[in-house]
């Protein structure tokens, strides 16, 4: 089986972990601080805080901005459920609005229509590495918490993702472009947000054994073991990007010959992080449904994934948000999208194998 998105781990990461273990720093320490400093420069942000996960980064960003019971947060349904779950964790209500047809990012026009007196924030997602259209969202005059889990290297209209929104949240999960296994980051230019997150992520300690708790915070700090891995991955980010650029180009060329299989749009004004290669499979012109293609590719020993099923159609949200209006673009896309294998750990031959299998499956379905 050709794996969907295996991490690209080398001897450098192994050495870094070993050195960290020998240093005695298993929890938050100098490596986490160094990661924050380096990511601050990389993202061109005034503050970067390391956390236990991307989910924790989203949650604490909302809490830092004062989101709580009775509030509403506008977000996209095409995302991993964590994006919506953190809104629920604050006691607020997620308000799902439809996405754009071309890139499946949140539609700013639909977001504007959803604003009420209860709206406390907007939470867009940079799907697959394509930045959400941030300027019209910021013009709404509400705090923007950007889910940039896919977008470590993204640039929106000449500005680094991480330097634009009130808080931008990144993931260091095993499949991400900077993969530590687990972990997350918050980038912000707002000192008040950074200070609030600092208090929320871990008990603030004083000198010696004296400590104080300014707020009832969470246990959401990043360990030095994971930070050491992330620092190695940051060293390789440009090299890994070159590999993904080549893989995207191979897919683009191959898909041009396959009716009914179309990649998501990438805006030429922006820098796409190339985190996922997502296609839409139109059953009428491709000869079969997305699910049939996924099963057929698995029979060819090719692992794929789905990014994502619409969150508002999942059981917990479907049962509780009964007045949710239909979101036709997201719902149709949820039946059509399929992510193809993509990783710096894959060779060109691996991607060629995926393409060959996809051509065989397409030919069978259209025989």
Secondary structure, 3 states (H helix, E strand, C coil): CECCCCCCCCHHHHHHHHHHHHHCCCCCCHHHHHHHHHHHHHHCCCEEEEECCHHHHHHHHHHHCCCCCCCEEEEECCCCCHHHHHHHHCCCEEEEECECCCCCCECHHHHHHHCCCCEEEEECECHHHCCCCHHHHHCCCCEEEEECCCCCCCEECCEECCCCCCEEEEECECCCCCCCECCEEEEECCHHHHHHHHHHHCCCECCCCCECCCCCCCCCECCHHHHHHHHHHHHCHHHHHHHHHHHHHHHHHHHCCCCCEEECCCCCCCECCCCCEEEEECHHHHCCCHHHHHHHHHHCCECCECCCCCHHHCHHHHHHCCCCCCCHHHHHHHHHEEEECCCCCCCHHHHHHHHHHHHHHHHHHCC
